[in-house]
Amino acid sequence: MRHVLVTGGAGFIGAYLVKRLIDSGRNVVIVDTLRDVGGISYVHPEADFLNKDICDSALYEKLNDYNFDSVFHLAAQSAGEPSYDDPKYDSLTNSYGTLMLARYCKNMKISKLVYASTVAVYGNNSNGIINEESPINPDSIYGVSKYAGEMYVKQTLAQSDVDYTILRVFNTYGPGENLNFTKKGMVSIYISYVWKSLPIEIKGSLERYRDFTYIKDTVEAFLLAEKTEIAKGNTYNISSGVKTTVSDLIQNIL
């Protein structure tokens, strides 16, 4: 029996992805530490679940019990501000853990690896326009660690039989975000204030803007990256292309 591996499959984006895969008839294995940060952990009851860390070498011995067609790698410390709370965890999970997983894919001749990177690899862009050719200049530990993960994927799999695609995910929002965690996700942070009947605290200008992508659209990009021939070996920004100011966002929420 063939399976799909989803690391971070109990997290915000991962849980949606797992559901789509299972609904389409795929057999899914989830690897997750259940360390709630930006999302509320959810383990799909029809998936096999391994409560393991991707940095734990014992995990890869356990994975040998399965035959995988594809791997979706979403396990990460996935926010800029919290990366300063525990830089060691951030660096190990996002960088070293990605290296270990890429080596596993190479050794096991997995057909496809889809790696979830982030817009944070670009840092603050002065002209406000970001595309895949924009300079890489991360200004957070999180951005540095995720870009290191990208480099490990490329370096490890470049001369292998494993096809890979890197997706730089922008600001994804939707049901399942943890409204009690206010260090990640502009949409969920502002919604949290309203949900708790608190004044909305705004840092910086109301004219600041973000590019927001709804969770189901982000997941669709992951599914396309696995199956689309042109995606092999390429890196893509996953975004809506729509500019939303803080002012407009708050008005929409209210």
C-alpha positions as CSV (number, residue, x, y, z in Angstrom):
1,M,0.0,0.0,0.0
2,R,1.3,3.4,-1.0
3,H,1.1,6.4,1.4
4,V,1.7,10.1,1.4
5,L,3.7,11.7,4.3
6,V,2.7,15.0,5.6
7,T,5.0,16.5,8.2
8,G,3.3,19.1,10.3
9,G,0.0,17.4,9.2
10,A,-1.8,18.4,12.4
11,G,-1.0,22.1,12.0
12,F,-3.1,24.9,10.4
13,I,-2.2,24.3,6.7
14,G,-1.2,20.7,7.2
15,A,-4.6,19.6,8.6
16,Y,-6.5,21.1,5.6
17,L,-4.0,19.4,3.3
18,V,-4.4,16.0,5.0
19,K,-8.2,16.3,4.7
20,R,-8.0,17.0,1.0
21,L,-5.6,14.1,0.4
22,I,-7.8,11.6,2.4
23,D,-11.0,12.9,0.7
24,S,-9.3,12.1,-2.7
25,G,-8.7,8.5,-1.6
26,R,-5.0,8.8,-0.5
27,N,-3.5,7.0,2.5
28,V,-1.8,9.6,4.7
29,V,0.8,9.4,7.5
30,I,1.0,12.5,9.7
31,V,4.2,13.4,11.6
32,D,3.6,16.2,14.1
33,T,4.8,17.2,17.6
34,L,1.3,18.8,18.4
35,R,3.1,21.9,19.5
36,D,0.3,24.4,19.1
37,V,1.4,27.8,17.9
38,G,-0.4,29.5,15.0
39,G,-3.0,26.7,14.6
40,I,-5.1,24.4,16.7
41,S,-3.7,20.9,16.4
42,Y,-6.1,18.5,14.6
43,V,-5.2,14.8,13.7
44,H,-7.4,13.4,11.0
45,P,-8.9,10.2,12.4
46,E,-8.3,8.3,9.1
47,A,-4.6,9.1,9.0
48,D,-1.8,7.2,10.6
49,F,-0.3,9.5,13.2
50,L,3.3,9.6,14.5
51,N,3.9,12.0,17.4
52,K,7.5,12.6,16.5
53,D,10.0,15.3,15.8
54,I,11.6,15.5,12.4
55,C,15.0,16.0,14.1
56,D,14.6,12.6,15.8
57,S,16.6,9.9,14.0
58,A,14.2,7.3,15.4
59,L,11.4,8.7,13.3
60,Y,13.0,7.7,10.1
61,E,13.3,4.1,11.3
62,K,9.6,4.1,11.9
63,L,8.9,5.6,8.5
64,N,10.5,2.6,6.9
65,D,7.3,0.7,7.8
66,Y,5.6,2.6,4.9
67,N,6.0,3.0,1.2
68,F,5.6,6.7,0.3
69,D,4.8,8.2,-3.1
70,S,5.1,11.8,-2.0
71,V,6.2,13.9,1.0
72,F,4.7,17.3,1.9
73,H,7.1,18.9,4.4
74,L,5.2,21.5,6.5
75,A,6.7,20.8,9.9
76,A,8.3,24.0,11.2
77,Q,8.4,26.8,13.7
78,S,6.3,29.0,11.4
79,A,6.4,32.6,12.6
80,G,8.9,35.5,12.8
81,E,8.4,36.8,16.3
82,P,8.4,33.5,18.1
83,S,11.6,32.5,16.4
84,Y,13.4,34.8,18.9
85,D,11.8,33.1,21.9
86,D,13.7,29.8,21.1
87,P,16.2,30.3,18.3
88,K,17.7,26.8,18.9
89,Y,14.3,25.1,18.3
90,D,13.7,27.3,15.3
91,S,17.0,26.6,13.7
92,L,17.0,22.8,14.4
93,T,13.4,22.3,13.2
94,N,13.4,24.5,10.1
95,S,17.0,23.8,9.0
96,Y,18.5,20.6,10.3
97,G,15.1,18.8,10.4
98,T,14.6,19.7,6.7
99,L,18.1,18.3,5.9
100,M,17.3,15.0,7.6
101,L,14.0,14.7,5.8
102,A,15.6,15.5,2.4
103,R,18.2,12.9,3.0
104,Y,15.5,10.4,3.9
105,C,13.7,11.2,0.6
106,K,16.9,10.7,-1.3
107,N,17.8,7.4,0.4
108,M,14.3,6.0,-0.1
109,K,13.9,7.4,-3.7
110,I,10.7,9.2,-2.9
111,S,9.1,10.4,-6.1
112,K,8.2,13.9,-4.9
113,L,9.0,16.4,-2.1
114,V,7.0,19.6,-1.7
115,Y,8.7,21.9,0.8
116,A,6.7,24.7,2.5
117,S,9.0,27.8,2.7
118,T,7.9,31.4,3.4
119,V,7.7,34.9,2.1
120,A,10.0,35.8,5.1
121,V,13.0,34.7,3.1
122,Y,12.7,38.0,1.2
123,G,12.7,40.2,4.4
124,N,11.4,43.8,4.1
125,N,11.1,44.8,0.4
126,S,11.6,48.5,-0.1
127,N,9.6,48.7,-3.4
128,G,6.7,46.6,-2.1
129,I,6.7,44.2,-5.0
130,I,8.0,40.6,-4.5
131,N,8.4,38.0,-7.1
132,E,10.4,34.8,-7.3
133,E,13.4,36.8,-8.6
134,S,13.4,39.3,-5.7
135,P,16.6,39.4,-3.6
136,I,16.8,37.0,-0.7
137,N,17.4,39.0,2.4
138,P,15.7,37.5,5.5
139,D,15.5,39.9,8.5
140,S,14.3,37.3,11.1
141,I,15.7,34.1,12.5
142,Y,12.6,32.4,11.0
143,G,13.4,33.7,7.5
144,V,17.0,32.6,7.8
145,S,16.2,29.1,9.0
146,K,13.5,28.5,6.3
147,Y,15.9,29.7,3.6
148,A,18.5,27.3,4.9
149,G,15.9,24.6,4.6
150,E,15.5,25.5,0.9
151,M,19.2,25.3,0.4
152,Y,19.3,21.9,2.1
153,V,16.5,20.6,-0.2
154,K,18.3,21.8,-3.3
155,Q,21.7,20.6,-2.3
156,T,20.5,17.2,-1.2
157,L,18.2,16.4,-4.0
158,A,19.8,18.2,-7.0
159,Q,21.6,15.1,-8.2
160,S,19.0,12.5,-7.0
161,D,15.9,10.8,-8.4
162,V,13.6,12.9,-6.2
163,D,11.6,15.7,-7.8
164,Y,11.1,18.6,-5.5
165,T,9.1,21.9,-5.5
166,I,9.6,24.8,-3.0
167,L,6.6,26.9,-2.2
168,R,7.1,30.3,-0.5
169,V,3.8,30.7,1.3
170,F,2.6,34.3,2.0
171,N,0.0,35.2,4.6
172,T,-2.5,32.4,4.8
173,Y,-5.6,32.8,6.9
174,G,-8.9,31.0,7.6
175,P,-10.7,28.8,10.2
176,G,-8.4,26.7,12.4
177,E,-6.0,29.5,13.3
178,N,-5.4,29.8,17.1
179,L,-7.0,33.1,18.2
180,N,-5.3,32.8,21.6
181,F,-1.9,33.1,19.9
182,T,-1.3,36.7,19.0
183,K,2.3,36.5,17.7
184,K,1.4,35.3,14.3
185,G,-1.1,36.0,11.6
186,M,-2.4,39.6,11.1
187,V,-5.9,38.4,10.3
188,S,-6.2,36.1,13.3
189,I,-4.7,38.7,15.6
190,Y,-7.2,41.4,14.7
191,I,-10.1,38.9,14.8
192,S,-8.9,37.8,18.2
193,Y,-9.4,41.3,19.6
194,V,-12.9,41.4,18.2
195,W,-13.7,37.9,19.4
196,K,-12.6,38.8,23.0
197,S,-14.4,42.2,22.8
198,L,-11.2,44.1,23.3
199,P,-9.9,47.3,21.6
200,I,-8.0,46.5,18.4
201,E,-4.3,47.3,19.0
202,I,-2.6,48.4,15.8
203,K,1.2,48.7,15.5
204,G,2.3,51.0,12.7
205,S,0.5,52.7,9.9
206,L,-3.0,51.8,8.8
207,E,-1.7,52.0,5.2
208,R,0.7,49.1,5.7
209,Y,-0.4,46.2,3.5
210,R,-0.2,42.5,3.1
211,D,-0.9,39.8,0.5
212,F,-3.5,37.4,2.1
213,T,-4.3,33.9,0.8
214,Y,-7.3,31.9,2.0
215,I,-6.4,28.5,3.4
216,K,-8.2,26.4,0.8
217,D,-6.3,28.3,-2.0
218,T,-3.0,27.7,-0.3
219,V,-3.7,24.0,0.0
220,E,-4.7,23.8,-3.7
221,A,-1.3,25.1,-4.6
222,F,0.4,22.3,-2.6
223,L,-1.7,19.7,-4.5
224,L,-0.8,21.3,-7.8
225,A,2.9,21.4,-6.9
226,E,2.8,17.6,-6.3
227,K,1.2,16.7,-9.7
228,T,2.1,19.4,-12.2
229,E,5.1,18.5,-14.4
230,I,6.3,22.1,-14.8
231,A,6.7,22.5,-11.0
232,K,9.6,20.0,-10.8
233,G,12.7,21.7,-9.4
234,N,11.1,25.1,-9.2
235,T,10.3,27.6,-6.5
236,Y,7.0,29.5,-6.4
237,N,5.4,32.3,-4.4
238,I,2.0,31.3,-3.1
239,S,0.0,34.5,-2.8
240,S,-3.2,36.2,-4.1
241,G,-1.5,39.1,-5.8
242,V,-4.0,41.4,-4.1
243,K,-2.8,44.3,-1.9
244,T,-4.8,44.7,1.3
245,T,-4.1,47.6,3.7
246,V,-4.4,47.3,7.5
247,S,-7.3,49.8,7.3
248,D,-9.2,47.7,4.8
249,L,-8.6,44.5,6.7
250,I,-10.0,45.9,9.9
251,Q,-13.0,47.4,8.2
252,N,-13.7,44.0,6.6
253,I,-13.4,42.2,10.0
254,L,-15.7,44.7,11.7
